[in-house]
Amino acid sequence: MSFQSIFGSDPDVVAAAPGRINLIGEHIDYSDGFVLPFAISSRTTVAIKKRNDQKIRLASAQRHSTIFESSIGQLHPGAEGKWERYPLGVIWALGVKDGLDIFVDGRVPLGAGLSSSAALECSVAVALNHLFDLKLTNTELAKLTQKAENDFVGMPCGIMDQSISLMGQAGHALLLDCRDLSTKLIPIDLAASDLELLIIDTQAHHSLVDGGYAERRGNCEAAAAKLGKSMRELNLAELESGKSKLTEVEYRRARHAVTEIARVLECVKALEEKDFALVGKLLNGSHQSLRDDYNVSCPELDLAADTANSNGALGARMIGGGYGGSAIALLKKEDVDSVKGKIAEAFTKAGFRNPRFFSSSPASGASVIECK
């Protein structure tokens, strides 16, 4: 299936954007924190053609020949729908006023915590930026695609996923300051140290457009308001001294945010010094905090991380929003196949779905790949 077979013509522009792995720094992008993601090789590609009316037609390679139809005049936040809300939200956020035919080929695994939604949003944004010569920077596109997901779709995500999908560079993670969106490229060459980062899709698929994500963000915002400082500005001693001002839940959520921000900065130093043993310990600390203080893990994620660690991993943790999705494990190359087998065996014994395994080195960000 192709744009030509669905719409009977050729597109004006084709663009692609990747999913991401967040090495460390989970659930802190909306608390002015630092995060350390990298783009992966799995990408979503979109082909778009401008129309002479205000009709919007959307089709997906993953949804056979179904065509979703809307129009510029029908775009409004909070509209019901499924996957189509993400590209429609980007059209709305960028202020596009012309009709469009859009064909999507999404190759980022859905529900795996690899940010398929940001890949879709950013591929559409890059294509529209080129098609309409909007001259928007990657930082501006990141803010607008976040606006699309926050306001149009109704998912109160931070800006990390969109930023790395747009700004990723091969061979590097991106240290992103979520307060001012400044960035620093951090080289990652695991292969040179005979290491590999294994991605474990637990196939416990999750959906973040529910109360869980919003509740946790609200907990952190409430804690910041009561303590008079953002999670970014707090240290652990200050949090402990202000504990009486917080509910027990707010305290635990804030403790995760404060300690996770510190782990990110420590991980950057460890990577620069190629101290991968410390990187592994920090990954473990992140998982424990997400599991115990943020309560966003699940039995499948815990089993994946625990099994990896008990079979030679330097460290392992859940990634993404949680409640399912994927985990990562930092492994010696020689141990990868054995660990895959042990995890699959453990999942079978527990009665879970068979996990899927991927690996990816840091890849490049979104780009236009074809245009008239």
C-alpha positions as YAML, in Angstrom:
chain: A
units: angstrom
residues:
- id: 1
  name: MET
  ca: [0.00, 0.00, 0.00]
- id: 2
  name: SER
  ca: [1.25, 3.48, -0.86]
- id: 3
  name: PHE
  ca: [0.16, 7.10, -1.16]
- id: 4
  name: GLN
  ca: [-0.39, 6.55, -4.89]
- id: 5
  name: SER
  ca: [-2.57, 3.47, -4.38]
- id: 6
  name: ILE
  ca: [-4.75, 5.22, -1.78]
- id: 7
  name: PHE
  ca: [-5.06, 8.74, -3.16]
- id: 8
  name: GLY
  ca: [-4.32, 8.23, -6.87]
- id: 9
  name: SER
  ca: [-1.49, 10.76, -7.12]
- id: 10
  name: ASP
  ca: [2.02, 11.42, -5.87]
- id: 11
  name: PRO
  ca: [2.77, 13.27, -2.61]
- id: 12
  name: ASP
  ca: [4.33, 16.73, -2.44]
- id: 13
  name: VAL
  ca: [6.62, 15.80, 0.46]
- id: 14
  name: VAL
  ca: [7.78, 12.72, 2.37]
- id: 15
  name: ALA
  ca: [9.31, 12.97, 5.85]
- id: 16
  name: ALA
  ca: [10.26, 10.58, 8.63]
- id: 17
  name: ALA
  ca: [10.86, 10.80, 12.37]
- id: 18
  name: PRO
  ca: [12.16, 8.23, 14.86]
- id: 19
  name: GLY
  ca: [10.96, 6.80, 18.13]
- id: 20
  name: ARG
  ca: [13.22, 7.05, 21.12]
- id: 21
  name: ILE
  ca: [14.83, 5.33, 24.04]
- id: 22
  name: ASN
  ca: [15.23, 7.38, 27.17]
- id: 23
  name: LEU
  ca: [18.43, 6.10, 28.72]
- id: 24
  name: ILE
  ca: [17.57, 7.77, 32.02]
- id: 25
  name: GLY
  ca: [15.38, 10.58, 33.30]
- id: 26
  name: GLU
  ca: [11.80, 9.31, 33.41]
- id: 27
  name: HIS
  ca: [8.75, 11.36, 34.39]
- id: 28
  name: ILE
  ca: [10.80, 14.49, 35.04]
- id: 29
  name: ASP
  ca: [10.51, 16.39, 31.76]
- id: 30
  name: TYR
  ca: [7.37, 18.09, 33.06]
- id: 31
  name: SER
  ca: [9.18, 19.01, 36.31]
- id: 32
  name: ASP
  ca: [11.89, 21.20, 34.71]
- id: 33
  name: GLY
  ca: [14.31, 18.29, 34.88]
- id: 34
  name: PHE
  ca: [17.11, 16.92, 32.72]
- id: 35
  name: VAL
  ca: [16.59, 13.88, 30.51]
- id: 36
  name: LEU
  ca: [18.97, 11.76, 28.43]
- id: 37
  name: PRO
  ca: [17.17, 10.16, 25.47]
- id: 38
  name: PHE
  ca: [18.42, 9.02, 22.08]
- id: 39
  name: ALA
  ca: [16.62, 8.46, 18.79]
- id: 40
  name: ILE
  ca: [16.27, 4.88, 17.55]
- id: 41
  name: SER
  ca: [16.35, 3.45, 14.04]
- id: 42
  name: SER
  ca: [12.61, 2.61, 13.99]
- id: 43
  name: ARG
  ca: [10.81, 5.47, 12.25]
- id: 44
  name: THR
  ca: [7.41, 6.70, 11.14]
- id: 45
  name: THR
  ca: [7.20, 7.98, 7.59]
- id: 46
  name: VAL
  ca: [4.50, 10.30, 6.26]
- id: 47
  name: ALA
  ca: [3.67, 11.35, 2.71]
- id: 48
  name: ILE
  ca: [1.58, 14.51, 2.32]
- id: 49
  name: LYS
  ca: [-0.06, 16.33, -0.57]
- id: 50
  name: LYS
  ca: [-1.72, 19.73, -0.43]
- id: 51
  name: ARG
  ca: [-5.36, 19.88, -1.55]
- id: 52
  name: ASN
  ca: [-7.31, 22.70, -3.20]
- id: 53
  name: ASP
  ca: [-10.05, 22.56, -0.56]
- id: 54
  name: GLN
  ca: [-10.13, 22.25, 3.25]
- id: 55
  name: LYS
  ca: [-10.71, 18.52, 3.38]
- id: 56
  name: ILE
  ca: [-8.28, 16.33, 5.35]
- id: 57
  name: ARG
  ca: [-7.91, 12.68, 4.40]
- id: 58
  name: LEU
  ca: [-5.75, 10.32, 6.45]
- id: 59
  name: ALA
  ca: [-4.70, 6.75, 5.72]
- id: 60
  name: SER
  ca: [-2.24, 4.36, 7.34]
- id: 61
  name: ALA
  ca: [-0.27, 1.41, 6.01]
- id: 62
  name: GLN
  ca: [-1.06, -0.34, 9.30]
- id: 63
  name: ARG
  ca: [-4.82, 0.08, 8.89]
- id: 64
  name: HIS
  ca: [-5.28, -1.32, 5.40]
- id: 65
  name: SER
  ca: [-7.42, 0.80, 3.07]
- id: 66
  name: THR
  ca: [-9.43, 2.72, 5.68]
- id: 67
  name: ILE
  ca: [-9.47, 6.46, 5.03]
- id: 68
  name: PHE
  ca: [-10.33, 8.87, 7.85]
- id: 69
  name: GLU
  ca: [-11.87, 12.14, 6.70]
- id: 70
  name: SER
  ca: [-12.15, 15.48, 8.43]
- id: 71
  name: SER
  ca: [-11.67, 19.14, 7.51]
- id: 72
  name: ILE
  ca: [-9.78, 22.18, 8.71]
- id: 73
  name: GLY
  ca: [-13.00, 23.65, 10.10]
- id: 74
  name: GLN
  ca: [-13.66, 20.55, 12.21]
- id: 75
  name: LEU
  ca: [-10.36, 20.67, 14.08]
- id: 76
  name: HIS
  ca: [-10.83, 21.42, 17.76]
- id: 77
  name: PRO
  ca: [-9.17, 20.21, 20.97]
- id: 78
  name: GLY
  ca: [-10.79, 17.35, 22.82]
- id: 79
  name: ALA
  ca: [-12.38, 15.73, 19.78]
- id: 80
  name: GLU
  ca: [-12.89, 12.00, 20.14]
- id: 81
  name: GLY
  ca: [-10.87, 9.62, 18.02]
- id: 82
  name: LYS
  ca: [-7.86, 7.34, 17.94]
- id: 83
  name: TRP
  ca: [-4.52, 7.58, 16.14]
- id: 84
  name: GLU
  ca: [-5.75, 10.25, 13.74]
- id: 85
  name: ARG
  ca: [-5.90, 12.82, 16.57]
- id: 86
  name: TYR
  ca: [-2.09, 13.06, 16.59]
- id: 87
  name: PRO
  ca: [-1.60, 14.28, 13.00]
- id: 88
  name: LEU
  ca: [-4.79, 16.37, 13.22]
- id: 89
  name: GLY
  ca: [-3.43, 17.98, 16.38]
- id: 90
  name: VAL
  ca: [-0.21, 18.91, 14.59]
- id: 91
  name: ILE
  ca: [-2.15, 20.47, 11.69]
- id: 92
  name: TRP
  ca: [-4.13, 22.46, 14.26]
- id: 93
  name: ALA
  ca: [-1.06, 23.51, 16.28]
- id: 94
  name: LEU
  ca: [0.88, 24.65, 13.20]
- id: 95
  name: GLY
  ca: [-2.10, 26.71, 12.02]
- id: 96
  name: VAL
  ca: [-2.32, 25.06, 8.60]
- id: 97
  name: LYS
  ca: [-5.39, 26.25, 6.68]
- id: 98
  name: ASP
  ca: [-5.21, 24.11, 3.54]
- id: 99
  name: GLY
  ca: [-6.67, 20.65, 3.07]
- id: 100
  name: LEU
  ca: [-4.30, 17.69, 3.00]
- id: 101
  name: ASP
  ca: [-4.00, 14.07, 1.96]
- id: 102
  name: ILE
  ca: [-1.76, 12.20, 4.42]
- id: 103
  name: PHE
  ca: [-0.44, 8.64, 4.29]
- id: 104
  name: VAL
  ca: [1.28, 7.25, 7.39]
- id: 105
  name: ASP
  ca: [3.62, 4.26, 7.63]
- id: 106
  name: GLY
  ca: [4.36, 3.79, 11.33]
- id: 107
  name: ARG
  ca: [7.26, 1.44, 12.05]
- id: 108
  name: VAL
  ca: [7.78, 2.37, 15.71]
- id: 109
  name: PRO
  ca: [6.21, -0.46, 17.76]
- id: 110
  name: LEU
  ca: [2.94, 0.68, 19.29]
- id: 111
  name: GLY
  ca: [2.44, 0.54, 23.06]
- id: 112
  name: ALA
  ca: [6.07, -0.38, 23.67]
- id: 113
  name: GLY
  ca: [7.09, 2.85, 25.40]
- id: 114
  name: LEU
  ca: [9.21, 3.90, 22.40]
- id: 115
  name: SER
  ca: [7.14, 7.04, 21.70]
- id: 116
  name: SER
  ca: [5.34, 6.10, 18.51]
- id: 117
  name: SER
  ca: [3.08, 9.11, 19.09]
- id: 118
  name: ALA
  ca: [5.96, 11.62, 19.00]
- id: 119
  name: ALA
  ca: [7.37, 9.94, 15.89]
- id: 120
  name: LEU
  ca: [4.00, 10.43, 14.18]
- id: 121
  name: GLU
  ca: [3.64, 14.02, 15.36]
- id: 122
  name: CYS
  ca: [7.17, 15.01, 14.41]
- id: 123
  name: SER
  ca: [7.12, 13.39, 10.98]
- id: 124
  name: VAL
  ca: [3.95, 15.32, 10.16]
- id: 125
  name: ALA
  ca: [5.37, 18.54, 11.61]
- id: 126
  name: VAL
  ca: [8.61, 18.34, 9.62]
- id: 127
  name: ALA
  ca: [6.69, 17.59, 6.43]
- id: 128
  name: LEU
  ca: [4.26, 20.50, 6.94]
- id: 129
  name: ASN
  ca: [7.08, 22.85, 7.92]
- id: 130
  name: HIS
  ca: [8.70, 22.11, 4.57]
- id: 131
  name: LEU
  ca: [5.51, 22.00, 2.50]
- id: 132
  name: PHE
  ca: [4.29, 25.40, 3.69]
- id: 133
  name: ASP
  ca: [7.75, 26.95, 4.15]
- id: 134
  name: LEU
  ca: [6.92, 27.83, 7.76]
- id: 135
  name: LYS
  ca: [10.61, 28.27, 8.64]
- id: 136
  name: LEU
  ca: [10.08, 26.89, 12.16]
- id: 137
  name: THR
  ca: [13.14, 25.70, 14.10]
- id: 138
  name: ASN
  ca: [13.32, 22.28, 15.68]
- id: 139
  name: THR
  ca: [12.82, 23.87, 19.10]
- id: 140
  name: GLU
  ca: [9.68, 25.63, 17.86]
- id: 141
  name: LEU
  ca: [8.42, 22.41, 16.28]
- id: 142
  name: ALA
  ca: [9.02, 20.56, 19.55]
- id: 143
  name: LYS
  ca: [6.89, 23.08, 21.44]
- id: 144
  name: LEU
  ca: [4.11, 22.95, 18.84]
- id: 145
  name: THR
  ca: [3.98, 19.17, 18.65]
- id: 146
  name: GLN
  ca: [3.90, 19.04, 22.45]
- id: 147
  name: LYS
  ca: [1.02, 21.54, 22.31]
- id: 148
  name: ALA
  ca: [-0.77, 19.22, 19.87]
- id: 149
  name: GLU
  ca: [-0.46, 16.28, 22.28]
- id: 150
  name: ASN
  ca: [-1.23, 18.32, 25.41]
- id: 151
  name: ASP
  ca: [-4.11, 20.45, 24.18]
- id: 152
  name: PHE
  ca: [-5.57, 18.62, 21.19]
- id: 153
  name: VAL
  ca: [-5.12, 14.98, 22.18]
- id: 154
  name: GLY
  ca: [-5.38, 15.64, 25.91]
- id: 155
  name: MET
  ca: [-2.19, 13.88, 26.98]
- id: 156
  name: PRO
  ca: [-0.21, 16.09, 29.43]
- id: 157
  name: CYS
  ca: [3.23, 14.90, 28.31]
- id: 158
  name: GLY
  ca: [6.46, 16.80, 28.73]
- id: 159
  name: ILE
  ca: [8.60, 17.86, 25.80]
- id: 160
  name: MET
  ca: [11.27, 15.15, 25.80]
- id: 161
  name: ASP
  ca: [9.81, 12.79, 23.22]
- id: 162
  name: GLN
  ca: [9.21, 15.46, 20.59]
- id: 163
  name: SER
  ca: [12.62, 17.06, 21.20]
- id: 164
  name: ILE
  ca: [14.67, 13.91, 20.69]
- id: 165
  name: SER
  ca: [12.59, 12.80, 17.70]
- id: 166
  name: LEU
  ca: [13.42, 16.12, 16.04]
- id: 167
  name: MET
  ca: [16.96, 16.74, 17.33]
- id: 168
  name: GLY
  ca: [18.55, 13.31, 17.65]
- id: 169
  name: GLN
  ca: [21.97, 12.68, 16.12]
- id: 170
  name: ALA
  ca: [23.54, 9.35, 15.28]
- id: 171
  name: GLY
  ca: [25.99, 8.08, 17.87]
- id: 172
  name: HIS
  ca: [24.77, 10.44, 20.57]
- id: 173
  name: ALA
  ca: [22.27, 10.79, 23.37]
- id: 174
  name: LEU
  ca: [20.83, 14.23, 23.95]
- id: 175
  name: LEU
  ca: [21.08, 15.83, 27.37]
- id: 176
  name: LEU
  ca: [17.98, 18.02, 27.31]
- id: 177
  name: ASP
  ca: [17.28, 20.73, 29.86]
- id: 178
  name: CYS
  ca: [13.49, 20.68, 29.95]
- id: 179
  name: ARG
  ca: [13.36, 24.15, 31.48]
- id: 180
  name: ASP
  ca: [14.96, 26.11, 28.63]
- id: 181
  name: LEU
  ca: [15.30, 23.34, 26.00]
- id: 182
  name: SER
  ca: [19.06, 23.79, 25.77]
- id: 183
  name: THR
  ca: [20.84, 20.62, 24.67]
- id: 184
  name: LYS
  ca: [24.21, 18.90, 24.81]
- id: 185
  name: LEU
  ca: [25.19, 15.93, 22.69]
- id: 186
  name: ILE
  ca: [26.64, 13.05, 24.72]
- id: 187
  name: PRO
  ca: [28.59, 10.47, 22.68]
- id: 188
  name: ILE
  ca: [27.56, 6.86, 23.24]
- id: 189
  name: ASP
  ca: [29.59, 4.04, 21.72]
- id: 190
  name: LEU
  ca: [28.63, 0.89, 23.57]
- id: 191
  name: ALA
  ca: [30.05, -1.37, 20.86]
- id: 192
  name: ALA
  ca: [33.57, -0.09, 21.52]
- id: 193
  name: SER
  ca: [33.25, -1.44, 25.05]
- id: 194
  name: ASP
  ca: [31.66, -4.72, 23.88]
- id: 195
  name: LEU
  ca: [28.32, -3.69, 25.33]
- id: 196
  name: GLU
  ca: [24.79, -3.59, 23.95]
- id: 197
  name: LEU
  ca: [21.56, -1.99, 25.12]
- id: 198
  name: LEU
  ca: [18.81, -4.57, 24.83]
- id: 199
  name: ILE
  ca: [15.24, -3.30, 24.42]
- id: 200
  name: ILE
  ca: [12.65, -5.66, 25.91]
- id: 201
  name: ASP
  ca: [9.09, -5.06, 24.76]
- id: 202
  name: THR
  ca: [7.02, -6.79, 27.42]
- id: 203
  name: GLN
  ca: [3.94, -6.62, 25.18]
- id: 204
  name: ALA
  ca: [2.00, -5.43, 28.20]
- id: 205
  name: HIS
  ca: [0.75, -2.58, 26.05]
- id: 206
  name: HIS
  ca: [-0.18, 0.64, 27.73]
- id: 207
  name: SER
  ca: [-2.18, 3.75, 27.00]
- id: 208
  name: LEU
  ca: [-1.20, 7.00, 28.68]
- id: 209
  name: VAL
  ca: [-4.32, 8.98, 27.86]
- id: 210
  name: ASP
  ca: [-5.84, 8.19, 31.22]
- id: 211
  name: GLY
  ca: [-5.76, 9.54, 34.75]
- id: 212
  name: GLY
  ca: [-2.49, 7.89, 35.80]
- id: 213
  name: TYR
  ca: [-0.09, 10.19, 34.00]
- id: 214
  name: ALA
  ca: [-2.04, 13.36, 34.75]
- id: 215
  name: GLU
  ca: [-2.36, 12.40, 38.41]
- id: 216
  name: ARG
  ca: [1.39, 12.01, 38.84]
- id: 217
  name: ARG
  ca: [2.13, 15.26, 37.08]
- id: 218
  name: GLY
  ca: [-0.41, 16.91, 39.37]
- id: 219
  name: ASN
  ca: [1.26, 15.39, 42.44]
- id: 220
  name: CYS
  ca: [4.62, 16.92, 41.46]
- id: 221
  name: GLU
  ca: [3.06, 20.29, 40.69]
- id: 222
  name: ALA
  ca: [1.27, 20.28, 44.05]
- id: 223
  name: ALA
  ca: [4.50, 19.42, 45.86]
- id: 224
  name: ALA
  ca: [6.37, 22.19, 44.07]
- id: 225
  name: ALA
  ca: [3.66, 24.71, 44.98]
- id: 226
  name: LYS
  ca: [3.70, 23.70, 48.66]
- id: 227
  name: LEU
  ca: [7.51, 23.76, 48.89]
- id: 228
  name: GLY
  ca: [7.98, 26.90, 46.81]
- id: 229
  name: LYS
  ca: [10.52, 25.27, 44.49]
- id: 230
  name: SER
  ca: [10.41, 23.16, 41.38]
- id: 231
  name: MET
  ca: [11.64, 19.59, 41.50]
- id: 232
  name: ARG
  ca: [14.67, 20.85, 39.58]
- id: 233
  name: GLU
  ca: [15.58, 23.33, 42.34]
- id: 234
  name: LEU
  ca: [15.01, 20.98, 45.28]
- id: 235
  name: ASN
  ca: [17.66, 18.79, 46.82]
- id: 236
  name: LEU
  ca: [16.91, 15.74, 48.91]
- id: 237
  name: ALA
  ca: [17.66, 17.48, 52.21]
- id: 238
  name: GLU
  ca: [15.20, 20.27, 51.42]
- id: 239
  name: LEU
  ca: [12.57, 17.74, 50.43]
- id: 240
  name: GLU
  ca: [13.01, 15.87, 53.69]
- id: 241
  name: SER
  ca: [12.75, 19.06, 55.74]
- id: 242
  name: GLY
  ca: [9.51, 19.99, 53.97]
- id: 243
  name: LYS
  ca: [7.99, 16.52, 54.14]
- id: 244
  name: SER
  ca: [5.35, 17.56, 56.69]
- id: 245
  name: LYS
  ca: [3.84, 19.97, 54.16]
- id: 246
  name: LEU
  ca: [3.13, 17.17, 51.71]
- id: 247
  name: THR
  ca: [0.84, 14.21, 51.56]
- id: 248
  name: GLU
  ca: [2.58, 10.83, 51.58]
- id: 249
  name: VAL
  ca: [1.90, 10.40, 47.86]
- id: 250
  name: GLU
  ca: [3.18, 13.88, 46.99]
- id: 251
  name: TYR
  ca: [6.34, 13.20, 48.99]
- id: 252
  name: ARG
  ca: [7.09, 9.94, 47.19]
- id: 253
  name: ARG
  ca: [6.40, 11.45, 43.77]
- id: 254
  name: ALA
  ca: [8.68, 14.37, 44.59]
- id: 255
  name: ARG
  ca: [11.40, 12.06, 45.91]
- id: 256
  name: HIS
  ca: [11.43, 10.26, 42.60]
- id: 257
  name: ALA
  ca: [11.71, 13.51, 40.65]
- id: 258
  name: VAL
  ca: [14.51, 14.94, 42.82]
- id: 259
  name: THR
  ca: [16.59, 11.75, 42.82]
- id: 260
  name: GLU
  ca: [15.98, 11.02, 39.13]
- id: 261
  name: ILE
  ca: [17.23, 14.45, 38.08]
- id: 262
  name: ALA
  ca: [20.40, 13.81, 40.10]
- id: 263
  name: ARG
  ca: [20.80, 10.39, 38.47]
- id: 264
  name: VAL
  ca: [20.65, 11.90, 34.98]
- id: 265
  name: LEU
  ca: [23.49, 14.32, 35.67]
- id: 266
  name: GLU
  ca: [25.55, 11.58, 37.31]
- id: 267
  name: CYS
  ca: [24.92, 9.31, 34.32]
- id: 268
  name: VAL
  ca: [26.24, 11.94, 31.91]
- id: 269
  name: LYS
  ca: [29.51, 12.07, 33.84]
- id: 270
  name: ALA
  ca: [29.69, 8.28, 33.93]
- id: 271
  name: LEU
  ca: [29.21, 8.07, 30.15]
- id: 272
  name: GLU
  ca: [31.87, 10.70, 29.54]
- id: 273
  name: GLU
  ca: [34.25, 8.66, 31.70]
- id: 274
  name: LYS
  ca: [33.06, 5.36, 30.16]
- id: 275
  name: ASP
  ca: [32.19, 4.11, 33.63]
- id: 276
  name: PHE
  ca: [29.51, 1.70, 32.48]
- id: 277
  name: ALA
  ca: [29.36, -0.10, 35.81]
- id: 278
  name: LEU
  ca: [28.10, 3.16, 37.34]
- id: 279
  name: VAL
  ca: [25.70, 3.67, 34.43]
- id: 280
  name: GLY
  ca: [24.22, 0.26, 35.23]
- id: 281
  name: LYS
  ca: [23.80, 1.12, 38.93]
- id: 282
  name: LEU
  ca: [22.02, 4.34, 37.97]
- id: 283
  name: LEU
  ca: [19.66, 2.43, 35.67]
- id: 284
  name: ASN
  ca: [18.79, 0.13, 38.57]
- id: 285
  name: GLY
  ca: [18.20, 3.08, 40.87]
- id: 286
  name: SER
  ca: [15.90, 4.65, 38.33]
- id: 287
  name: HIS
  ca: [13.81, 1.49, 38.02]
- id: 288
  name: GLN
  ca: [13.49, 1.09, 41.77]
- id: 289
  name: SER
  ca: [12.36, 4.69, 42.13]
- id: 290
  name: LEU
  ca: [9.82, 4.41, 39.31]
- id: 291
  name: ARG
  ca: [8.53, 1.17, 40.81]
- id: 292
  name: ASP
  ca: [8.36, 2.19, 44.47]
- id: 293
  name: ASP
  ca: [7.96, 5.99, 44.57]
- id: 294
  name: TYR
  ca: [6.21, 6.68, 41.28]
- id: 295
  name: ASN
  ca: [4.30, 3.40, 41.06]
- id: 296
  name: VAL
  ca: [4.36, 3.22, 37.26]
- id: 297
  name: SER
  ca: [5.96, -0.18, 36.79]
- id: 298
  name: CYS
  ca: [4.10, -3.47, 36.40]
- id: 299
  name: PRO
  ca: [4.88, -7.18, 36.97]
- id: 300
  name: GLU
  ca: [6.12, -7.67, 33.40]
- id: 301
  name: LEU
  ca: [8.55, -4.73, 33.59]
- id: 302
  name: ASP
  ca: [9.81, -5.81, 37.00]
- id: 303
  name: LEU
  ca: [10.34, -9.38, 35.80]
- id: 304
  name: ALA
  ca: [12.25, -8.21, 32.71]
- id: 305
  name: ALA
  ca: [14.56, -5.97, 34.75]
- id: 306
  name: ASP
  ca: [15.08, -8.47, 37.58]
- id: 307
  name: THR
  ca: [15.78, -11.37, 35.20]
- id: 308
  name: ALA
  ca: [18.28, -9.33, 33.21]
- id: 309
  name: ASN
  ca: [20.10, -8.28, 36.36]
- id: 310
  name: SER
  ca: [20.22, -11.79, 37.77]
- id: 311
  name: ASN
  ca: [21.80, -13.00, 34.52]
- id: 312
  name: GLY
  ca: [24.70, -10.61, 34.17]
- id: 313
  name: ALA
  ca: [23.25, -7.23, 33.17]
- id: 314
  name: LEU
  ca: [25.13, -4.17, 34.39]
- id: 315
  name: GLY
  ca: [21.73, -2.59, 35.02]
- id: 316
  name: ALA
  ca: [18.16, -2.55, 33.77]
- id: 317
  name: ARG
  ca: [15.07, -0.39, 34.05]
- id: 318
  name: MET
  ca: [11.61, 0.30, 32.66]
- id: 319
  name: ILE
  ca: [11.38, 3.11, 30.13]
- id: 320
  name: GLY
  ca: [8.57, 5.33, 28.93]
- id: 321
  name: GLY
  ca: [5.44, 6.35, 30.79]
- id: 322
  name: GLY
  ca: [5.04, 2.96, 32.46]
- id: 323
  name: TYR
  ca: [2.10, 0.62, 33.17]
- id: 324
  name: GLY
  ca: [3.59, -1.64, 30.49]
- id: 325
  name: GLY
  ca: [5.75, -1.09, 27.44]
- id: 326
  name: SER
  ca: [9.48, -1.74, 27.38]
- id: 327
  name: ALA
  ca: [12.50, -2.13, 29.60]
- id: 328
  name: ILE
  ca: [16.16, -1.76, 28.72]
- id: 329
  name: ALA
  ca: [19.13, -3.78, 29.92]
- id: 330
  name: LEU
  ca: [22.79, -2.84, 29.59]
- id: 331
  name: LEU
  ca: [24.62, -6.06, 28.73]
- id: 332
  name: LYS
  ca: [27.92, -7.45, 27.63]
- id: 333
  name: LYS
  ca: [27.50, -8.49, 23.99]
- id: 334
  name: GLU
  ca: [28.41, -12.06, 24.85]
- id: 335
  name: ASP
  ca: [25.47, -12.25, 27.27]
- id: 336
  name: VAL
  ca: [22.72, -10.86, 25.03]
- id: 337
  name: ASP
  ca: [21.39, -14.11, 23.58]
- id: 338
  name: SER
  ca: [21.48, -15.86, 26.93]
- id: 339
  name: VAL
  ca: [19.61, -13.03, 28.65]
- id: 340
  name: LYS
  ca: [16.97, -12.99, 25.91]
- id: 341
  name: GLY
  ca: [16.39, -16.68, 26.50]
- id: 342
  name: LYS
  ca: [16.20, -16.30, 30.28]
- id: 343
  name: ILE
  ca: [13.68, -13.46, 30.01]
- id: 344
  name: ALA
  ca: [11.53, -15.37, 27.52]
- id: 345
  name: GLU
  ca: [11.64, -18.41, 29.81]
- id: 346
  name: ALA
  ca: [10.66, -16.32, 32.84]
- id: 347
  name: PHE
  ca: [7.75, -14.75, 30.97]
- id: 348
  name: THR
  ca: [6.45, -18.14, 29.90]
- id: 349
  name: LYS
  ca: [6.68, -19.46, 33.45]
- id: 350
  name: ALA
  ca: [4.78, -16.41, 34.74]
- id: 351
  name: GLY
  ca: [2.04, -16.80, 32.13]
- id: 352
  name: PHE
  ca: [2.88, -13.52, 30.38]
- id: 353
  name: ARG
  ca: [2.84, -12.87, 26.64]
- id: 354
  name: ASN
  ca: [6.07, -13.62, 24.81]
- id: 355
  name: PRO
  ca: [8.33, -10.56, 24.91]
- id: 356
  name: ARG
  ca: [9.90, -9.01, 21.83]
- id: 357
  name: PHE
  ca: [13.53, -7.93, 21.70]
- id: 358
  name: PHE
  ca: [15.18, -5.08, 19.83]
- id: 359
  name: SER
  ca: [18.48, -3.28, 19.90]
- id: 360
  name: SER
  ca: [19.35, 0.12, 18.52]
- id: 361
  name: SER
  ca: [22.31, 2.43, 18.48]
- id: 362
  name: PRO
  ca: [21.57, 6.17, 18.71]
- id: 363
  name: ALA
  ca: [20.14, 7.28, 15.34]
- id: 364
  name: SER
  ca: [19.42, 10.55, 13.56]
- id: 365
  name: GLY
  ca: [16.32, 12.69, 14.10]
- id: 366
  name: ALA
  ca: [13.47, 13.72, 11.82]
- id: 367
  name: SER
  ca: [14.08, 14.85, 8.27]
- id: 368
  name: VAL
  ca: [12.50, 15.46, 4.88]
- id: 369
  name: ILE
  ca: [13.47, 12.57, 2.65]
- id: 370
  name: GLU
  ca: [11.65, 13.42, -0.58]
- id: 371
  name: CYS
  ca: [9.96, 16.53, -1.98]
- id: 372
  name: LYS
  ca: [8.83, 17.99, -5.28]
...
